[in-house]
Amino acid sequence: MRLLPLTISQIDEVVKEMEQEAKAIKKEIFKLAWFMRGSLSIDEAYQLTYEDREVISDIIKENLDMTKETGLPFF
């Protein structure tokens, strides 16, 4: 009986995928904090659920799109 259902190379692949996912989450969190201009700290952003981050990202995208359409300054 094998104790591990995966080979070492398969485990290595899974770990690399998880590292990429973690990096993507970090990037998303830092972008949210940047766009929120200090009203959301990095620590607070890490405490958000996936759904919360998704909603905030959608709001940011809508606001960016609206400023592009209207020509108003975003910054």
MARTITOR-971253 format. One record per atom (N, C-alpha, C, O): residue in one letter; x, y, z; atom name; residue number from 1. Coordinates in steps of 0.05 Angstrom, whole numbers. Example, Ala and Ser with C-alpha at 12.3 -4.5 7.8 and 13.67 -1.06 7.14 Angstrom:
2
<r A,<264,-114,156>,N,1>
<r A,<246,-90,156>,CA,1>
<r A,<264,-66,156>,C,1>
<r A,<285,-66,169>,O,1>
<r S,<257,-45,142>,N,2>
<r S,<273,-21,143>,CA,2>
<r S,<258,1,157>,C,2>
<r S,<268,23,161>,O,2>
***
This chain:
75
<r M,<17,-24,0>,N,1>
<r M,<0,0,0>,CA,1>
<r M,<18,25,0>,C,1>
<r M,<36,27,16>,O,1>
<r R,<12,44,-18>,N,2>
<r R,<26,69,-20>,CA,2>
<r R,<14,88,0>,C,2>
<r R,<-10,91,2>,O,2>
<r L,<32,102,14>,N,3>
<r L,<22,123,32>,CA,3>
<r L,<14,148,18>,C,3>
<r L,<-4,162,27>,O,3>
<r L,<28,155,-3>,N,4>
<r L,<23,179,-18>,CA,4>
<r L,<9,172,-45>,C,4>
<r L,<19,155,-60>,O,4>
<r P,<-14,184,-50>,N,5>
<r P,<-27,178,-76>,CA,5>
<r P,<-13,192,-100>,C,5>
<r P,<-19,186,-123>,O,5>
<r L,<5,211,-94>,N,6>
<r L,<19,225,-115>,CA,6>
<r L,<48,219,-115>,C,6>
<r L,<60,213,-94>,O,6>
<r T,<60,221,-138>,N,7>
<r T,<90,218,-140>,CA,7>
<r T,<102,244,-131>,C,7>
<r T,<89,265,-129>,O,7>
<r I,<128,244,-127>,N,8>
<r I,<143,268,-120>,CA,8>
<r I,<140,290,-141>,C,8>
<r I,<136,313,-134>,O,8>
<r S,<141,282,-166>,N,9>
<r S,<139,302,-187>,CA,9>
<r S,<110,314,-188>,C,9>
<r S,<107,338,-194>,O,9>
<r Q,<90,297,-182>,N,10>
<r Q,<63,308,-182>,CA,10>
<r Q,<59,326,-158>,C,10>
<r Q,<45,347,-160>,O,10>
<r I,<71,320,-135>,N,11>
<r I,<69,337,-112>,CA,11>
<r I,<83,364,-118>,C,11>
<r I,<73,385,-111>,O,11>
<r D,<106,362,-132>,N,12>
<r D,<120,387,-140>,CA,12>
<r D,<103,404,-157>,C,12>
<r D,<102,429,-154>,O,12>
<r E,<88,392,-176>,N,13>
<r E,<70,408,-193>,CA,13>
<r E,<48,421,-177>,C,13>
<r E,<42,444,-182>,O,13>
<r V,<36,406,-159>,N,14>
<r V,<15,417,-142>,CA,14>
<r V,<25,441,-125>,C,14>
<r V,<12,461,-123>,O,14>
<r V,<49,438,-114>,N,15>
<r V,<61,459,-98>,CA,15>
<r V,<66,484,-115>,C,15>
<r V,<60,506,-106>,O,15>
<r K,<76,480,-140>,N,16>
<r K,<81,503,-158>,CA,16>
<r K,<55,517,-165>,C,16>
<r K,<54,541,-166>,O,16>
<r E,<34,501,-170>,N,17>
<r E,<8,513,-176>,CA,17>
<r E,<-3,529,-152>,C,17>
<r E,<-13,551,-155>,O,17>
<r M,<1,518,-128>,N,18>
<r M,<-8,532,-104>,CA,18>
<r M,<8,558,-99>,C,18>
<r M,<-3,578,-91>,O,18>
<r E,<33,557,-105>,N,19>
<r E,<50,581,-103>,CA,19>
<r E,<40,603,-122>,C,19>
<r E,<40,626,-115>,O,19>
<r Q,<33,595,-147>,N,20>
<r Q,<23,614,-167>,CA,20>
<r Q,<-4,626,-158>,C,20>
<r Q,<-8,650,-161>,O,20>
<r E,<-21,609,-146>,N,21>
<r E,<-47,618,-136>,CA,21>
<r E,<-43,638,-113>,C,21>
<r E,<-57,658,-112>,O,21>
<r A,<-24,632,-95>,N,22>
<r A,<-19,649,-73>,CA,22>
<r A,<-8,676,-82>,C,22>
<r A,<-16,697,-72>,O,22>
<r K,<9,676,-103>,N,23>
<r K,<20,700,-114>,CA,23>
<r K,<-2,717,-127>,C,23>
<r K,<-3,742,-124>,O,23>
<r A,<-21,704,-141>,N,24>
<r A,<-43,718,-153>,CA,24>
<r A,<-61,731,-132>,C,24>
<r A,<-70,753,-136>,O,24>
<r I,<-66,717,-110>,N,25>
<r I,<-82,728,-89>,CA,25>
<r I,<-68,752,-76>,C,25>
<r I,<-81,773,-71>,O,25>
<r K,<-42,750,-71>,N,26>
<r K,<-27,773,-60>,CA,26>
<r K,<-29,797,-79>,C,26>
<r K,<-34,819,-70>,O,26>
<r K,<-26,792,-105>,N,27>
<r K,<-27,814,-124>,CA,27>
<r K,<-55,827,-123>,C,27>
<r K,<-57,852,-123>,O,27>
<r E,<-75,811,-122>,N,28>
<r E,<-103,822,-121>,CA,28>
<r E,<-107,838,-96>,C,28>
<r E,<-118,860,-97>,O,28>
<r I,<-97,828,-73>,N,29>
<r I,<-100,842,-48>,CA,29>
<r I,<-85,869,-48>,C,29>
<r I,<-96,889,-39>,O,29>
<r F,<-61,869,-58>,N,30>
<r F,<-46,894,-59>,CA,30>
<r F,<-58,914,-78>,C,30>
<r F,<-58,938,-72>,O,30>
<r K,<-69,904,-100>,N,31>
<r K,<-83,923,-119>,CA,31>
<r K,<-108,935,-106>,C,31>
<r K,<-113,959,-108>,O,31>
<r L,<-123,918,-91>,N,32>
<r L,<-147,929,-77>,CA,32>
<r L,<-139,950,-57>,C,32>
<r L,<-151,972,-56>,O,32>
<r A,<-118,945,-41>,N,33>
<r A,<-109,964,-21>,CA,33>
<r A,<-100,990,-35>,C,33>
<r A,<-105,1012,-25>,O,33>
<r W,<-86,987,-58>,N,34>
<r W,<-76,1011,-72>,CA,34>
<r W,<-100,1028,-82>,C,34>
<r W,<-100,1052,-79>,O,34>
<r F,<-119,1014,-95>,N,35>
<r F,<-142,1029,-106>,CA,35>
<r F,<-159,1041,-84>,C,35>
<r F,<-172,1062,-88>,O,35>
<r M,<-159,1030,-60>,N,36>
<r M,<-175,1040,-38>,CA,36>
<r M,<-161,1064,-25>,C,36>
<r M,<-173,1077,-7>,O,36>
<r R,<-137,1070,-33>,N,37>
<r R,<-122,1094,-23>,CA,37>
<r R,<-121,1096,7>,C,37>
<r R,<-125,1118,18>,O,37>
<r G,<-116,1074,21>,N,38>
<r G,<-112,1075,49>,CA,38>
<r G,<-137,1070,66>,C,38>
<r G,<-136,1067,90>,O,38>
<r S,<-160,1069,53>,N,39>
<r S,<-185,1063,68>,CA,39>
<r S,<-187,1034,74>,C,39>
<r S,<-205,1025,89>,O,39>
<r L,<-170,1018,61>,N,40>
<r L,<-169,989,66>,CA,40>
<r L,<-140,981,69>,C,40>
<r L,<-124,983,50>,O,40>
<r S,<-132,972,93>,N,41>
<r S,<-105,965,97>,CA,41>
<r S,<-99,937,85>,C,41>
<r S,<-118,922,79>,O,41>
<r I,<-74,931,83>,N,42>
<r I,<-66,904,73>,CA,42>
<r I,<-77,883,92>,C,42>
<r I,<-88,862,83>,O,42>
<r D,<-75,887,118>,N,43>
<r D,<-85,868,137>,CA,43>
<r D,<-115,864,134>,C,43>
<r D,<-125,841,135>,O,43>
<r E,<-129,886,131>,N,44>
<r E,<-158,884,127>,CA,44>
<r E,<-165,869,101>,C,44>
<r E,<-184,854,99>,O,44>
<r A,<-149,875,80>,N,45>
<r A,<-154,862,54>,CA,45>
<r A,<-150,832,56>,C,45>
<r A,<-165,817,43>,O,45>
<r Y,<-130,823,71>,N,46>
<r Y,<-126,795,75>,CA,46>
<r Y,<-149,781,89>,C,46>
<r Y,<-153,757,86>,O,46>
<r Q,<-164,796,105>,N,47>
<r Q,<-186,785,120>,CA,47>
<r Q,<-212,783,104>,C,47>
<r Q,<-231,771,112>,O,47>
<r L,<-212,795,80>,N,48>
<r L,<-236,794,63>,CA,48>
<r L,<-240,766,52>,C,48>
<r L,<-220,751,47>,O,48>
<r T,<-264,759,47>,N,49>
<r T,<-270,733,34>,CA,49>
<r T,<-266,737,4>,C,49>
<r T,<-263,759,-6>,O,49>
<r Y,<-265,714,-10>,N,50>
<r Y,<-262,715,-39>,CA,50>
<r Y,<-285,732,-51>,C,50>
<r Y,<-281,748,-68>,O,50>
<r E,<-309,727,-41>,N,51>
<r E,<-333,741,-52>,CA,51>
<r E,<-330,771,-47>,C,51>
<r E,<-337,787,-64>,O,51>
<r D,<-321,779,-23>,N,52>
<r D,<-317,807,-17>,CA,52>
<r D,<-297,820,-36>,C,52>
<r D,<-301,842,-46>,O,52>
<r R,<-274,806,-40>,N,53>
<r R,<-254,817,-58>,CA,53>
<r R,<-265,819,-87>,C,53>
<r R,<-259,838,-101>,O,53>
<r E,<-281,800,-94>,N,54>
<r E,<-293,800,-121>,CA,54>
<r E,<-312,824,-124>,C,54>
<r E,<-311,838,-145>,O,54>
<r V,<-328,830,-104>,N,55>
<r V,<-347,852,-105>,CA,55>
<r V,<-331,879,-107>,C,55>
<r V,<-338,896,-123>,O,55>
<r I,<-311,882,-90>,N,56>
<r I,<-295,906,-90>,CA,56>
<r I,<-281,910,-117>,C,56>
<r I,<-281,932,-127>,O,56>
<r S,<-271,889,-128>,N,57>
<r S,<-257,890,-154>,CA,57>
<r S,<-277,898,-175>,C,57>
<r S,<-270,914,-193>,O,57>
<r D,<-301,888,-174>,N,58>
<r D,<-322,896,-194>,CA,58>
<r D,<-328,925,-192>,C,58>
<r D,<-332,939,-212>,O,58>
<r I,<-331,935,-167>,N,59>
<r I,<-337,964,-163>,CA,59>
<r I,<-314,981,-174>,C,59>
<r I,<-319,1001,-187>,O,59>
<r I,<-289,973,-169>,N,60>
<r I,<-266,988,-179>,CA,60>
<r I,<-267,988,-209>,C,60>
<r I,<-262,1009,-222>,O,60>
<r K,<-272,965,-222>,N,61>
<r K,<-273,964,-251>,CA,61>
<r K,<-295,981,-262>,C,61>
<r K,<-290,996,-282>,O,61>
<r E,<-318,981,-250>,N,62>
<r E,<-340,998,-259>,CA,62>
<r E,<-332,1028,-257>,C,62>
<r E,<-338,1043,-276>,O,62>
<r N,<-319,1035,-235>,N,63>
<r N,<-311,1063,-232>,CA,63>
<r N,<-290,1071,-253>,C,63>
<r N,<-290,1093,-264>,O,63>
<r L,<-271,1053,-258>,N,64>
<r L,<-251,1058,-278>,CA,64>
<r L,<-263,1062,-306>,C,64>
<r L,<-257,1080,-321>,O,64>
<r D,<-282,1043,-312>,N,65>
<r D,<-296,1045,-338>,CA,65>
<r D,<-311,1071,-340>,C,65>
<r D,<-311,1084,-361>,O,65>
<r M,<-325,1079,-319>,N,66>
<r M,<-341,1103,-319>,CA,66>
<r M,<-323,1128,-323>,C,66>
<r M,<-331,1147,-338>,O,66>
<r T,<-300,1129,-310>,N,67>
<r T,<-283,1152,-313>,CA,67>
<r T,<-271,1153,-341>,C,67>
<r T,<-266,1175,-352>,O,67>
<r K,<-266,1130,-353>,N,68>
<r K,<-257,1129,-381>,CA,68>
<r K,<-278,1140,-400>,C,68>
<r K,<-272,1156,-418>,O,68>
<r E,<-303,1132,-395>,N,69>
<r E,<-325,1140,-413>,CA,69>
<r E,<-331,1170,-410>,C,69>
<r E,<-336,1184,-430>,O,69>
<r T,<-329,1180,-386>,N,70>
<r T,<-336,1208,-381>,CA,70>
<r T,<-312,1227,-385>,C,70>
<r T,<-316,1251,-388>,O,70>
<r G,<-288,1216,-384>,N,71>
<r G,<-264,1233,-387>,CA,71>
<r G,<-257,1247,-361>,C,71>
<r G,<-239,1264,-362>,O,71>
<r L,<-270,1241,-340>,N,72>
<r L,<-263,1253,-314>,CA,72>
<r L,<-238,1241,-303>,C,72>
<r L,<-232,1217,-308>,O,72>
<r P,<-222,1256,-288>,N,73>
<r P,<-198,1245,-277>,CA,73>
<r P,<-204,1224,-255>,C,73>
<r P,<-222,1227,-239>,O,73>
<r F,<-188,1203,-255>,N,74>
<r F,<-192,1182,-235>,CA,74>
<r F,<-174,1187,-211>,C,74>
<r F,<-181,1180,-188>,O,74>
<r F,<-151,1200,-215>,N,75>
<r F,<-132,1203,-193>,CA,75>
<r F,<-133,1231,-182>,C,75>
<r F,<-118,1238,-164>,O,75>
***
